[in-house]
């Protein structure tokens, strides 16, 4: 089901002016980018993640959202494609980027202590786009009162 959502979202043209639930916007010194996402915002969806997905369109990913900032750690159990994991704080600011996580590897990938969201992209995409600590992400499900880059009203 996640794979079908990613393929469907890849073709969705979200408004260039506002936030959309099926997309995230990123900005940094390198410019701006919009990525189609499937959102994992409950324990079952977060546990499943991208396990079993055999391919993902280039400008697509999965956004994991938590109820509150907390320590998080990911692994690649049953994940078949290399991924970049981008760990974000409550403001939507990138705190850490783990590039090219190895498929099927069960080694823990710590994200930090105060993570509210994690964006997973195809391996190598963070480098291609220029995503690094300090990059800002916006999405309507992030707390807008704390957002470094809030959604327009």
DSSP file (Angstrom, degrees, kcal/mol; ACC not computed):
  #  RESIDUE AA STRUCTURE BP1 BP2  ACC     N-H-->O    O-->H-N    N-H-->O    O-->H-N    TCO  KAPPA ALPHA  PHI   PSI    X-CA   Y-CA   Z-CA
    1    1 A X     >        0   0    0      0, 0.0     4,-2.3     0, 0.0     5,-0.2   0.000 360.0 360.0 360.0 -41.9    0.0    0.0    0.0
    2    2 A X  H  >  +     0   0    0      1,-0.2     4,-2.5     2,-0.2     5,-0.2   0.923 360.0  52.2 -59.9 -43.2    2.8    2.4    0.8
    3    3 A X  H  > S+     0   0    0      1,-0.2     4,-2.2     2,-0.2    -1,-0.2   0.905 108.8  50.2 -60.7 -41.2    4.4    1.8   -2.6
    4    4 A X  H  > S+     0   0    0      1,-0.2     4,-2.5     2,-0.2    -1,-0.2   0.899 110.2  50.6 -63.5 -40.3    1.1    2.6   -4.3
    5    5 A X  H  X S+     0   0    0     -4,-2.3     4,-2.9     2,-0.2     5,-0.2   0.913 109.3  50.7 -63.1 -42.2    0.8    5.8   -2.3
    6    6 A X  H  X S+     0   0    0     -4,-2.5     4,-1.8     2,-0.2    -2,-0.2   0.908 111.6  47.0 -64.0 -41.3    4.3    6.9   -3.3
    7    7 A X  H  X S+     0   0    0     -4,-2.2     4,-0.8     2,-0.2    -1,-0.2   0.918 114.2  48.0 -65.8 -42.5    3.6    6.2   -7.0
    8    8 A X  H >< S+     0   0    0     -4,-2.5     3,-0.7     1,-0.2     4,-0.3   0.915 113.0  47.8 -63.8 -42.8    0.3    8.1   -6.8
    9    9 A X  H >< S+     0   0    0     -4,-2.9     3,-1.4     1,-0.2    -1,-0.2   0.804  99.2  68.4 -69.8 -28.6    1.9   11.1   -4.9
   10   10 A X  H 3< S+     0   0    0     -4,-1.8    -1,-0.2     1,-0.3    -2,-0.2   0.827 104.0  43.9 -60.8 -30.2    4.8   11.3   -7.4
   11   11 A X  T << S+     0   0    0     -4,-0.8     2,-0.4    -3,-0.7    -1,-0.3   0.456  88.8 110.5 -93.8  -0.8    2.4   12.4  -10.0
   12   12 A X    <   -     0   0    0     -3,-1.4     2,-0.9    -4,-0.3    -3,-0.0  -0.592  58.5-148.7 -79.4 129.5    0.4   14.9   -7.8
   13   13 A X        -     0   0    0     -2,-0.4     2,-0.1    23,-0.0     3,-0.1  -0.832  20.0-164.7 -98.3 100.2    1.0   18.6   -8.6
   14   14 A X        -     0   0    0     -2,-0.9     6,-0.1     1,-0.1     2,-0.1  -0.462  35.9 -81.3 -82.1 157.2    0.6   20.4   -5.3
   15   15 A X        -     0   0    0      1,-0.2    -1,-0.1    -2,-0.1     3,-0.1  -0.335  30.9-146.6 -58.4 130.6    0.1   24.1   -5.1
   16   16 A X  S    S+     0   0    0      1,-0.2    -1,-0.2    -3,-0.1    -2,-0.0   0.667  96.0  51.7 -72.7 -15.5    3.5   25.9   -5.5
   17   17 A X  S    S+     0   0    0      2,-0.1   135,-0.3   135,-0.0     2,-0.2   0.774 111.6  32.3 -93.9 -27.8    2.2   28.6   -3.1
   18   18 A X  S    S-     0   0    0     -3,-0.1     2,-0.2   133,-0.1   135,-0.1  -0.713  84.7 -87.0-128.3 174.7    1.0   26.6   -0.2
   19   19 A X        -     0   0    0    133,-0.3     2,-0.3    -2,-0.2    -4,-0.1  -0.500  36.7-164.2 -78.5 150.2    1.5   23.6    1.9
   20   20 A X    >   -     0   0    0      3,-0.4     3,-1.8    -2,-0.2   120,-0.2  -0.994  26.3-129.2-135.5 141.7   -0.1   20.3    0.9
   21   21 A X  T 3  S+     0   0    0     -2,-0.3    -1,-0.1     1,-0.3   120,-0.1   0.751 109.1  53.1 -63.1 -22.7   -0.5   17.1    3.0
   22   22 A X  T 3  S+     0   0    0     14,-0.1    15,-2.2    16,-0.1     2,-0.3   0.246 111.5  46.7 -97.1  13.6    1.0   15.0    0.2
   23   23 A X  E <   -A   36   0A   0     -3,-1.8    -3,-0.4    13,-0.3     2,-0.4  -0.989  60.9-149.4-149.7 156.4    4.1   17.1   -0.2
   24   24 A X  E     -A   35   0A   0     11,-2.5    11,-2.5    -2,-0.3     2,-0.4  -0.943  14.6-143.7-121.4 150.8    6.9   18.7    1.8
   25   25 A X  E     -AB  34 138A   0    113,-1.9   113,-2.3    -2,-0.4     2,-0.4  -0.930  14.8-166.5-111.7 140.2    8.9   21.8    0.8
   26   26 A X  E     +AB  33 137A   0      7,-2.9     7,-2.2    -2,-0.4     2,-0.3  -0.943   6.9 179.1-123.0 145.3   12.6   22.2    1.6
   27   27 A X  E     +AB  32 136A   0    109,-2.2   109,-2.7    -2,-0.4     2,-0.3  -0.997  13.6 135.9-147.1 147.9   14.7   25.3    1.5
   28   28 A X  E >  S-A   31   0A   0      3,-2.3     3,-1.8    -2,-0.3   103,-0.1  -0.891  71.4 -61.7-163.5-170.1   18.3   26.1    2.1
   29   29 A X  T 3  S+     0   0    0      1,-0.3     3,-0.1    -2,-0.3   101,-0.0   0.687 129.7  60.4 -61.4 -17.5   21.2   28.0    0.7
   30   30 A X  T 3  S-     0   0    0      1,-0.3     2,-0.3   100,-0.2    -1,-0.3   0.605 116.7-104.9 -84.8 -15.1   21.0   25.8   -2.3
   31   31 A X  E <   -A   28   0A   0     -3,-1.8    -3,-2.3    99,-0.1     2,-0.3  -0.953  47.8 -49.3 128.3-149.5   17.4   26.8   -3.2
   32   32 A X  E     -A   27   0A   0     -2,-0.3     2,-0.3    -5,-0.2    -5,-0.2  -0.916  41.2-178.3-130.3 154.5   14.0   25.1   -2.8
   33   33 A X  E     -A   26   0A   0     -7,-2.2    -7,-2.9    -2,-0.3     2,-0.4  -0.991  16.3-146.5-149.6 150.3   12.5   21.7   -3.6
   34   34 A X  E     -A   25   0A   0     -2,-0.3     2,-0.4    -9,-0.2    -9,-0.2  -0.975  17.1-170.4-117.9 133.9    9.2   20.1   -3.3
   35   35 A X  E     -A   24   0A   0    -11,-2.5   -11,-2.5    -2,-0.4     2,-0.3  -0.988  22.1-127.4-126.9 130.9    9.0   16.3   -2.6
   36   36 A X  E     -Ac  23  60A   0     23,-2.4    25,-1.6    -2,-0.4     2,-0.3  -0.583  38.1-172.5 -72.4 136.8    5.9   14.1   -2.7
   37   37 A X  E     - c   0  61A   0    -15,-2.2     2,-0.4    -2,-0.3    25,-0.2  -0.966  31.5-142.4-135.6 150.7    5.5   12.2    0.5
   38   38 A X  E     - c   0  62A   0     23,-1.7    25,-2.5    -2,-0.3     2,-0.5  -0.902  35.4-133.2 -96.3 139.2    3.4    9.5    2.1
   39   39 A X  E     - c   0  63A   0     -2,-0.4     2,-0.7    23,-0.2    25,-0.2  -0.842  17.2-166.5-102.5 129.6    2.9   10.4    5.8
   40   40 A X  E     + c   0  64A   0     23,-2.9    25,-2.4    -2,-0.5    22,-0.0  -0.920  27.1 150.3-110.7 102.0    3.5    7.9    8.6
   41   41 A X        +     0   0    0     -2,-0.7     2,-0.3    23,-0.2    -1,-0.1   0.230  50.3  61.4-124.6  14.7    1.9    9.4   11.7
   42   42 A X  S  > S-     0   0    0      1,-0.1     4,-2.7    24,-0.0     5,-0.3  -0.938  90.2-103.6-133.6 163.5    0.8    6.5   13.8
   43   43 A X  H  > S+     0   0    0     -2,-0.3     4,-2.3     1,-0.2     5,-0.2   0.858 118.3  49.4 -55.8 -40.6    2.8    3.6   15.4
   44   44 A X  H  > S+     0   0    0      2,-0.2     4,-1.9     1,-0.2    -1,-0.2   0.928 113.5  45.6 -66.4 -44.1    1.7    1.0   12.8
   45   45 A X  H  > S+     0   0    0      1,-0.2     4,-2.8     2,-0.2    -2,-0.2   0.903 113.8  49.4 -65.2 -40.8    2.6    3.2    9.8
   46   46 A X  H  < S+     0   0    0     -4,-2.7    -1,-0.2     1,-0.2    -2,-0.2   0.889 110.0  51.4 -66.2 -37.5    5.9    4.2   11.4
   47   47 A X  H  < S+     0   0    0     -4,-2.3    -1,-0.2    -5,-0.3    -2,-0.2   0.884 114.5  43.1 -66.4 -37.8    6.8    0.6   12.1
   48   48 A X  H >< S+     0   0    0     -4,-1.9     3,-2.3    -5,-0.2    -2,-0.2   0.919  82.1 149.7 -73.5 -45.5    6.0   -0.4    8.5
   49   49 A X  T 3< S-     0   0    0     -4,-2.8    -1,-0.1     1,-0.3   -47,-0.1  -0.169  77.3 -28.1  49.4-133.9    7.8    2.5    6.9
   50   50 A X  T >  S+     0   0    0     -4,-0.1     3,-1.9    12,-0.1    30,-0.5   0.111  91.1 145.6-100.7  19.8    9.3    1.7    3.5
   51   51 A X  T <  S+     0   0    0     -3,-2.3    28,-0.3     1,-0.3   -49,-0.1  -0.347  72.1  12.8 -58.5 135.0    9.8   -2.0    4.3
   52   52 A X  T 3  S+     0   0    0     26,-2.6     2,-0.4     1,-0.3    -1,-0.3   0.324  87.8 137.2  82.6  -8.0    9.2   -4.1    1.2
   53   53 A X    <   -     0   0    0     -3,-1.9    27,-0.5     1,-0.2    -1,-0.3  -0.601  35.2-167.8 -74.0 125.5    9.3   -1.1   -1.2
   54   54 A X        -     0   0    0     -2,-0.4     2,-0.3     1,-0.3    -1,-0.2   0.722  66.3  -0.8 -89.9 -23.6   11.3   -2.1   -4.3
   55   55 A X        -     0   0    0     26,-0.1     2,-0.3    67,-0.0    -1,-0.3  -0.981  57.6-159.1-160.3 160.1   11.7    1.3   -5.9
   56   56 A X        -     0   0    0     -2,-0.3     4,-0.1    -3,-0.1   -53,-0.0  -0.993  32.7-103.3-145.0 134.3   10.6    4.9   -5.3
   57   57 A X    >   -     0   0    0     -2,-0.3     3,-1.3     1,-0.1    65,-0.2  -0.195  40.8-107.9 -55.8 152.7   10.3    7.8   -7.7
   58   58 A X  T 3  S+     0   0    0      1,-0.3    64,-0.4    63,-0.1     2,-0.3   0.862 114.3  40.3 -54.8 -47.3   13.2   10.3   -7.4
   59   59 A X  T 3  S+     0   0    0     62,-0.1   -23,-2.4   -49,-0.1     2,-0.3  -0.242 101.6  93.2-102.3  45.6   11.3   13.2   -5.8
   60   60 A X  E <   +c   36   0A   0     -3,-1.3    62,-0.6    -2,-0.3     2,-0.3  -0.894  41.7 142.4-130.4 160.9    9.2   11.1   -3.5
   61   61 A X  E     -cD  37 121A   0    -25,-1.6   -23,-1.7    -2,-0.3     2,-0.4  -0.936  43.1 -90.0-170.7-167.2    9.7    9.9    0.1
   62   62 A X  E     -cD  38 120A   0     58,-1.8    58,-2.9    -2,-0.3     2,-0.6  -0.997  23.6-153.0-130.1 134.3    8.1    9.2    3.4
   63   63 A X  E     -cD  39 119A   0    -25,-2.5   -23,-2.9    -2,-0.4     2,-0.5  -0.935   8.3-158.2-109.0 117.3    7.6   11.6    6.3
   64   64 A X  E     -cD  40 118A   0     54,-3.4    54,-2.0    -2,-0.6     2,-0.4  -0.841  12.2-167.2 -94.1 124.7    7.5   10.1    9.7
   65   65 A X  E     - D   0 117A   0    -25,-2.4     2,-0.3    -2,-0.5    52,-0.2  -0.938   3.4-160.4-118.1 137.0    5.7   12.4   12.3
   66   66 A X  E     -     0   0A   0     50,-2.4     3,-0.1    -2,-0.4   -24,-0.0  -0.756  27.2-122.4-111.5 159.6    5.8   11.9   16.0
   67   67 A X  E    S+     0   0A   0     -2,-0.3     2,-0.3     1,-0.2    -1,-0.1   0.791  94.5   1.8 -70.5 -29.0    3.4   13.3   18.6
   68   68 A X  E    S-     0   0A   0     47,-0.1    -1,-0.2    48,-0.1    47,-0.1  -0.977  93.8 -78.4-152.8 157.5    6.2   15.1   20.5
   69   69 A X  E     +     0   0A   0     -2,-0.3     2,-0.3    45,-0.1    47,-0.2  -0.379  65.1 149.0 -59.9 139.0   10.0   15.5   20.1
   70   70 A X  E     - D   0 115A   0     45,-1.7    45,-2.2    42,-0.0     2,-0.3  -0.976  52.9 -76.0-162.3 165.2   11.8   12.4   21.3
   71   71 A X  E     -     0   0A   0     -2,-0.3     2,-0.3    43,-0.2    42,-0.2  -0.569  53.2-174.9 -69.0 134.3   14.9   10.3   20.8
   72   72 A X  E     - D   0 112A   0     40,-1.5    39,-2.8    -2,-0.3    40,-0.8  -0.968  15.8-175.9-132.8 152.1   14.5    8.2   17.6
   73   73 A X  E     - D   0 110A   0     -2,-0.3     2,-0.2    37,-0.2    37,-0.2  -0.988   9.2-164.1-144.1 135.6   16.5    5.5   16.0
   74   74 A X  E     - D   0 109A   0     35,-2.3    35,-3.0    -2,-0.3     2,-0.3  -0.723   4.4-172.2-115.1 165.8   15.9    3.8   12.7
   75   75 A X        -     0   0    0     -2,-0.2    31,-0.2    33,-0.2    33,-0.1  -0.901  30.3-121.3-146.1 177.1   17.1    0.7   11.0
   76   76 A X    >   +     0   0    0     29,-2.4     3,-2.5    -2,-0.3    28,-1.2   0.073  47.5 154.7-113.3  22.7   16.8   -0.9    7.5
   77   77 A X  T 3  S-     0   0    0      1,-0.3    28,-0.1    28,-0.1     3,-0.1  -0.297  81.1  -5.5 -53.8 128.8   15.2   -4.2    8.4
   78   78 A X  T 3  S+     0   0    0      1,-0.2   -26,-2.6    26,-0.2     2,-0.6   0.640  99.5 134.2  58.5  17.1   13.3   -5.5    5.4
   79   79 A X    <   -     0   0    0     -3,-2.5    25,-1.4   -28,-0.3    -1,-0.2  -0.881  36.7-170.0 -98.9 124.0   14.0   -2.2    3.5
   80   80 A X        +     0   0    0     -2,-0.6     2,-0.3   -27,-0.5    23,-0.2   0.552  60.2  59.8 -96.2 -10.5   15.1   -3.0    0.0
   81   81 A X  S    S-     0   0    0    -31,-0.2    23,-0.1   -28,-0.2     2,-0.1  -0.914  87.5-104.4-121.7 146.7   16.4    0.3   -1.3
   82   82 A X        -     0   0    0     -2,-0.3    41,-2.5    41,-0.1     2,-0.3  -0.440  45.3-165.3 -65.9 141.2   19.1    2.6    0.0
   83   83 A X  E     -FE 101 122A   0     18,-1.1    18,-3.7    39,-0.3     2,-0.5  -0.944  24.7-138.8-131.5 149.4   17.7    5.6    1.9
   84   84 A X  E     - E   0 121A   0     37,-2.6    37,-2.2    -2,-0.3     2,-0.5  -0.920  24.0-153.0 -97.2 132.8   18.8    9.0    3.1
   85   85 A X  E     -FE  98 120A   0     13,-3.0    13,-3.0    -2,-0.5     2,-0.6  -0.944   7.8-166.6-111.7 123.8   17.3    9.7    6.6
   86   86 A X  E     -FE  97 119A   0     33,-2.8    33,-2.7    -2,-0.5     2,-0.4  -0.942   7.1-154.8-116.9 114.6   16.8   13.3    7.5
   87   87 A X  E     -FE  96 118A   0      9,-2.7     8,-3.3    -2,-0.6     9,-1.4  -0.772  13.8-168.3 -97.8 129.5   16.1   14.0   11.1
   88   88 A X  E     -FE  94 117A   0     29,-3.0    28,-2.4    -2,-0.4    29,-1.4  -0.864  12.9-137.1-122.4 148.9   14.1   17.2   12.0
   89   89 A X    >   -     0   0    0      4,-2.1     3,-1.9    -2,-0.3    26,-0.1  -0.246  47.3 -80.7 -90.1-174.1   13.4   19.1   15.2
   90   90 A X  T 3  S+     0   0    0     24,-0.3    53,-0.3     1,-0.3    56,-0.2   0.769 129.0  55.6 -60.9 -28.4   10.1   20.7   16.2
   91   91 A X  T 3  S-     0   0    0     56,-0.1    57,-2.6     2,-0.1    58,-0.6   0.524 118.4-108.7 -83.3  -4.8   10.7   23.8   14.0
   92   92 A X  S <  S+     0   0    0     -3,-1.9    45,-2.5     1,-0.3     2,-0.4   0.638  72.5 142.9  84.7  14.9   11.2   21.6   10.9
   93   93 A X  B     -G  136   0A   0     43,-0.2    -4,-2.1     1,-0.0    -1,-0.3  -0.755  57.3-112.4 -92.5 134.3   14.9   22.3   10.8
   94   94 A X  E     +F   88   0A   0     41,-3.2    40,-2.3    -2,-0.4    -6,-0.3  -0.472  36.0 174.0 -66.2 126.0   17.2   19.5    9.8
   95   95 A X  E     +     0   0A   0     -8,-3.3     2,-0.3     1,-0.4    -7,-0.2   0.748  65.8   3.8 -98.8 -35.3   19.4   18.4   12.7
   96   96 A X  E     -F   87   0A   0     -9,-1.4    -9,-2.7    36,-0.1     2,-0.4  -0.996  55.3-154.9-154.3 145.5   21.1   15.4   11.1
   97   97 A X  E     -F   86   0A   0     -2,-0.3     2,-0.6   -11,-0.2   -11,-0.2  -0.994   4.2-166.7-124.7 125.5   21.4   13.7    7.8
   98   98 A X  E     -F   85   0A   0    -13,-3.0   -13,-3.0    -2,-0.4     3,-0.4  -0.954  21.1-153.5-108.7 114.1   22.3   10.0    7.5
   99   99 A X  E     +     0   0A   0     -2,-0.6   -15,-0.2   -15,-0.2    24,-0.1  -0.636  59.3   1.0 -94.4 145.2   23.1    9.3    3.9
  100  100 A X  E    S-     0   0A   0     -2,-0.3   -16,-0.2     1,-0.2    -1,-0.2   0.876  70.4-160.3  55.0  51.0   22.9    6.0    1.9
  101  101 A X  E     -F   83   0A   0    -18,-3.7   -18,-1.1    -3,-0.4     2,-0.3  -0.418  27.5-110.9 -59.3 136.8   21.5    3.7    4.7
  102  102 A X    >   -     0   0    0    -20,-0.2     3,-1.8     1,-0.1   -23,-0.1  -0.563  30.5-108.8 -81.0 126.2   22.3    0.2    3.6
  103  103 A X  T 3  S+     0   0    0     -2,-0.3   -23,-0.2     1,-0.2   -26,-0.1  -0.222  98.7   6.3 -52.9 139.1   19.3   -2.0    2.6
  104  104 A X  T 3  S+     0   0    0    -25,-1.4     2,-0.3   -28,-1.2    -1,-0.2   0.366  90.8 140.4  70.4  -1.3   18.5   -4.8    5.0
  105  105 A X    <   -     0   0    0     -3,-1.8   -29,-2.4   -26,-0.2    -1,-0.2  -0.567  38.5-163.0 -74.9 130.8   21.1   -3.6    7.6
  106  106 A X        +     0   0    0     -2,-0.3     2,-0.3   -31,-0.2    -1,-0.1   0.247  46.9 125.7 -99.1  12.0   19.8   -3.9   11.2
  107  107 A X        -     0   0    0      1,-0.1   -31,-0.2   -31,-0.0     2,-0.1  -0.542  69.3-109.1 -69.6 133.0   22.4   -1.5   12.7
  108  108 A X        -     0   0    0     -2,-0.3     2,-0.6   -33,-0.1   -33,-0.2  -0.385  24.7-157.1 -65.5 138.5   20.7    1.3   14.6
  109  109 A X  E     -D   74   0A   0    -35,-3.0   -35,-2.3    -2,-0.1     2,-0.1  -0.906  15.1-149.8-116.8  98.1   20.8    4.7   13.0
  110  110 A X  E     -D   73   0A   0     -2,-0.6   -37,-0.2   -37,-0.2     3,-0.1  -0.443  14.8-171.8 -73.6 141.4   20.3    7.3   15.8
  111  111 A X  E     -     0   0A   0    -39,-2.8     2,-0.2     1,-0.4   -38,-0.1   0.657  47.8 -92.6-103.7 -20.0   18.7   10.6   14.9
  112  112 A X  E     -D   72   0A   0    -40,-0.8   -40,-1.5     1,-0.1    -1,-0.4  -0.757  37.5 -77.4 129.9-179.7   19.1   12.6   18.1
  113  113 A X  E    S+     0   0A   0     -2,-0.2    -1,-0.1   -42,-0.2     2,-0.1   0.741 117.0  41.9 -92.4 -25.3   17.2   13.3   21.3
  114  114 A X  E    S+     0   0A   0     -3,-0.1     2,-0.4   -45,-0.1   -24,-0.3  -0.381  74.0 151.3-122.7  53.9   14.6   15.9   20.2
  115  115 A X  E     +D   70   0A   0    -45,-2.2   -45,-1.7    -3,-0.3   -26,-0.2  -0.726  16.3 169.4 -90.4 129.1   13.4   14.5   16.8
  116  116 A X  E     +     0   0A   0    -28,-2.4   -50,-2.4    -2,-0.4     2,-0.3   0.654  69.4  15.2-105.4 -25.3    9.8   15.4   15.8
  117  117 A X  E     -DE  65  88A   0    -29,-1.4   -29,-3.0   -52,-0.2     2,-0.4  -0.990  56.1-158.5-149.4 153.9   10.0   14.2   12.2
  118  118 A X  E     -DE  64  87A   0    -54,-2.0   -54,-3.4    -2,-0.3     2,-0.5  -0.998   8.8-157.0-135.0 131.0   12.1   12.1    9.9
  119  119 A X  E     -DE  63  86A   0    -33,-2.7   -33,-2.8    -2,-0.4     2,-0.5  -0.933   7.0-160.6-107.0 126.7   12.1   12.3    6.1
  120  120 A X  E     +DE  62  85A   0    -58,-2.9   -58,-1.8    -2,-0.5     2,-0.3  -0.936  17.0 169.2-108.4 128.8   13.3    9.3    4.1
  121  121 A X  E     -DE  61  84A   0    -37,-2.2   -37,-2.6    -2,-0.5   -60,-0.1  -0.821  46.1 -72.3-126.0 166.1   14.4    9.8    0.5
  122  122 A X  E >   - E   0  83A   0    -62,-0.6     3,-2.2   -64,-0.4     4,-0.4  -0.325  68.9 -86.4 -55.5 142.5   16.1    7.7   -2.0
  123  123 A X  T 3  S+     0   0    0    -41,-2.5    -1,-0.1     1,-0.3   -41,-0.1  -0.285 115.6  21.2 -54.6 131.1   19.8    7.2   -1.2
  124  124 A X  T 3> S+     0   0    0     -3,-0.1     4,-2.2   -41,-0.0    -1,-0.3   0.191  92.2 105.1  95.8 -14.9   21.9   10.1   -2.5
  125  125 A X  H <> S+     0   0    0     -3,-2.2     4,-2.5     1,-0.2     6,-0.3   0.879  74.0  57.4 -68.7 -37.3   19.0   12.5   -2.9
  126  126 A X  H  >>S+     0   0    0     -4,-0.4     5,-2.0     1,-0.2     4,-1.8   0.929 110.9  43.7 -58.8 -44.9   20.0   14.6    0.1
  127  127 A X  H  45S+     0   0    0      2,-0.2    -1,-0.2     3,-0.2    -2,-0.2   0.926 112.2  52.5 -66.3 -44.0   23.4   15.3   -1.4
  128  128 A X  H  <5S+     0   0    0     -4,-2.2    -2,-0.2     1,-0.2    -1,-0.2   0.884 117.1  38.7 -60.1 -38.4   22.0   15.9   -4.9
  129  129 A X  H  <5S-     0   0    0     -4,-2.5    -1,-0.2    -5,-0.1    -2,-0.2   0.733 112.4-116.9 -83.9 -22.4   19.6   18.5   -3.4
  130  130 A X  T  <5 +     0   0    0     -4,-1.8     2,-0.2    -5,-0.3    -3,-0.2   0.613  50.7 168.1  95.0  15.1   22.0   20.0   -0.9
  131  131 A X      < +     0   0    0     -5,-2.0     2,-0.3    -6,-0.3    -1,-0.3  -0.471  12.4 143.9 -67.8 127.6   20.0   19.0    2.2
  132  132 A X    >   -     0   0    0     -2,-0.2     3,-2.6   -36,-0.0   -38,-0.3  -0.922  59.0 -52.7-152.2 169.8   22.2   19.4    5.3
  133  133 A X  T 3  S+     0   0    0     -2,-0.3   -38,-0.2     1,-0.3     3,-0.1  -0.275 125.9  34.8 -50.5 135.6   21.8   20.5    8.9
  134  134 A X  T 3  S+     0   0    0    -40,-2.3    -1,-0.3     1,-0.4   -39,-0.1   0.069  83.0 130.4 101.3 -22.8   20.0   23.9    8.9
  135  135 A X    <   -     0   0    0     -3,-2.6   -41,-3.2   -42,-0.1    -1,-0.4  -0.370  53.5-133.9 -59.7 143.2   17.8   23.1    5.9
  136  136 A X  E     -BG  27  93A   0   -109,-2.7  -109,-2.2   -43,-0.2     2,-0.4  -0.841  18.7-166.6-107.8 141.5   14.2   24.0    6.6
  137  137 A X  E     -B   26   0A   0    -45,-2.5     2,-0.4    -2,-0.4    12,-0.3  -0.956   2.0-163.2-122.9 140.8   11.2   21.8    5.9
  138  138 A X  E     +B   25   0A   0   -113,-2.3  -113,-1.9    -2,-0.4     2,-0.3  -0.979  18.2 153.9-126.9 145.7    7.6   22.7    5.9
  139  139 A X    >   -     0   0    0     -2,-0.4     3,-1.8  -115,-0.2    12,-0.2  -0.943  48.9-117.0-160.5 144.2    4.4   20.6    6.0
  140  140 A X  T 3  S+     0   0    0     -2,-0.3     4,-0.2     1,-0.3  -119,-0.1   0.725 111.1  59.8 -63.9 -19.9    1.0   21.3    7.4
  141  141 A X  T 3  S+     0   0    0      2,-0.1    -1,-0.3  -120,-0.1     2,-0.2   0.511  85.4  92.1 -88.0  -3.6    1.2   18.6   10.0
  142  142 A X  S <  S-     0   0    0     -3,-1.8     2,-0.5     1,-0.1     5,-0.1  -0.611 100.3 -87.6 -81.6 151.3    4.3   20.2   11.7
  143  143 A X    >>  -     0   0    0    -53,-0.3     3,-1.2    -2,-0.2     4,-0.5  -0.442  38.9-161.5 -63.2 112.4    3.5   22.6   14.6
  144  144 A X  T 34 S+     0   0    0     -2,-0.5     3,-0.4     1,-0.3    -1,-0.2   0.759  84.2  65.2 -69.9 -25.2    3.1   25.9   12.8
  145  145 A X  T 34 S+     0   0    0      1,-0.2    -1,-0.3     5,-0.0    -2,-0.1   0.701 113.1  33.4 -70.3 -18.1    3.6   28.0   15.9
  146  146 A X  T <4 S+     0   0    0     -3,-1.2    -1,-0.2   -56,-0.2    -2,-0.2   0.378  90.0 131.4-112.6   0.2    7.2   26.7   16.1
  147  147 A X     <  -     0   0    0     -4,-0.5     3,-0.5    -3,-0.4   -55,-0.2  -0.303  48.3-156.4 -67.5 132.3    7.9   26.4   12.4
  148  148 A X  S    S+     0   0    0    -57,-2.6     2,-0.3     1,-0.3    -1,-0.2   0.792 102.1  22.7 -68.1 -29.5   11.1   28.0   11.0
  149  149 A X  S    S-     0   0    0    -58,-0.6    -1,-0.3   -12,-0.3    -3,-0.0  -0.733  92.4-161.8-137.3  83.9    9.2   28.1    7.7
  150  150 A X        -     0   0    0     -3,-0.5     2,-0.2    -2,-0.3   -10,-0.1  -0.217  24.7-102.3 -70.4 157.6    5.5   28.1    8.4
  151  151 A X        -     0   0    0    -12,-0.2    -1,-0.1     1,-0.1  -133,-0.1  -0.522  44.1-104.2 -71.3 143.1    2.8   27.2    5.9
  152  152 A X              0   0    0   -135,-0.3  -133,-0.3    -2,-0.2    -1,-0.1  -0.396 360.0 360.0 -67.4 148.5    1.0   30.2    4.4
  153  153 A X              0   0    0     -2,-0.1    -1,-0.1  -135,-0.1  -135,-0.1   0.464 360.0 360.0 -87.1 360.0   -2.5   30.8    5.8
